[in-house]
Amino acid sequence: MDLRKFIAVVMLAACLPAIADLRIVTRAVETSTAFISMPTTDNSRLMFKSCDDCEIFEVRLTAATQFILRGKSMPFAEFRKQFNSLRQSKEDYALVTFETETNAVTSVRVGE
């Protein structure tokens, strides 16, 4: 075996341990404001689904959760107040991003 082939085989063999199953750490689900049930406090559970017949997601809000309405970041109380005053419909875009292992919400975006 010539030296180049040997080096190529050794380098490929060294890469094998690096090949592993992909693991999804964060999930982002597109939905609409009509399918979100906004909780009363920022330390409770947010329930939503992505369509009429889709499964319901139940995820946790935390102190680190970002709330963004029309591109503007705001505290939960203000976000909830403005969210509840929206005309909620299936056409109004929303995106909920959460960690798959802990179900902790990293961000809730509406109207972008």
C-alpha positions in Angstrom: 0.0 0.0 0.0 1.5 3.3 -0.8 2.0 6.0 1.8 -0.8 8.3 0.6 -3.5 5.6 0.8 -2.2 4.6 4.2 -2.4 8.2 5.5 -5.9 8.6 4.0 -7.2 5.4 5.7 -5.7 6.4 9.0 -7.3 9.9 8.8 -10.7 8.4 8.0 -10.4 5.9 10.8 -9.6 8.7 13.2 -12.8 10.5 12.2 -15.1 7.6 12.9 -15.6 8.3 16.6 -16.7 11.8 15.7 -19.6 10.4 13.7 -22.5 10.1 16.1 -26.3 10.4 16.2 -27.6 13.9 15.8 -29.4 15.1 18.8 -31.9 17.9 18.7 -31.3 20.3 21.6 -33.6 23.2 20.7 -36.9 23.0 18.8 -38.7 25.9 17.2 -42.4 25.5 16.3 -44.3 27.9 14.0 -47.8 28.5 15.1 -50.3 31.3 15.2 -51.7 33.5 18.0 -55.0 31.6 17.8 -53.3 28.4 19.0 -51.4 29.8 22.0 -52.8 29.8 25.5 -50.9 32.5 27.4 -50.4 31.8 31.1 -50.9 34.4 33.8 -47.4 34.3 35.2 -43.9 34.1 33.7 -43.1 31.1 35.9 -45.8 28.7 34.6 -46.6 26.5 31.6 -47.3 27.8 28.1 -49.6 25.6 26.0 -49.8 25.8 22.2 -50.2 23.7 19.0 -49.2 24.3 15.5 -52.6 23.5 13.7 -56.2 22.5 14.5 -55.5 18.8 14.6 -51.9 18.9 15.8 -50.6 17.7 19.2 -50.6 20.2 22.1 -47.2 21.2 23.4 -46.8 22.1 27.1 -43.6 23.9 27.8 -42.2 25.9 30.8 -41.6 29.6 30.9 -38.5 30.7 32.9 -36.9 33.9 34.0 -34.6 33.5 31.0 -37.4 33.3 28.4 -37.4 36.2 25.9 -40.7 37.7 24.8 -40.7 39.5 21.5 -43.7 41.2 20.0 -43.3 42.7 16.5 -39.5 42.7 16.8 -39.5 44.4 20.2 -38.2 42.5 23.3 -40.3 43.2 26.5 -40.9 41.8 29.9 -43.6 39.1 30.3 -46.2 41.3 31.9 -46.1 43.8 29.0 -45.9 41.0 26.4 -49.0 39.3 28.0 -51.0 42.5 28.1 -50.3 43.3 24.4 -50.7 39.7 23.3 -54.2 39.6 24.9 -55.2 42.8 23.2 -54.3 41.3 19.7 -57.0 40.1 17.5 -55.9 36.5 17.7 -56.2 34.6 14.4 -54.7 31.7 12.5 -53.0 34.2 10.2 -51.0 35.9 12.9 -47.5 34.4 13.0 -45.9 33.2 16.2 -42.7 31.1 16.9 -42.1 29.3 20.1 -38.5 28.0 20.7 -37.8 25.6 23.5 -35.1 23.2 24.8 -36.2 19.6 24.0 -34.7 18.0 27.1 -36.1 20.4 29.7 -39.1 21.9 27.8 -37.9 25.3 28.9 -38.9 28.1 26.5 -36.1 30.2 25.2 -38.2 32.6 23.3 -41.8 33.5 22.2 -41.9 35.6 19.1 -45.2 37.1 17.8 -45.8 39.2 14.7 -42.5 39.1 12.9 
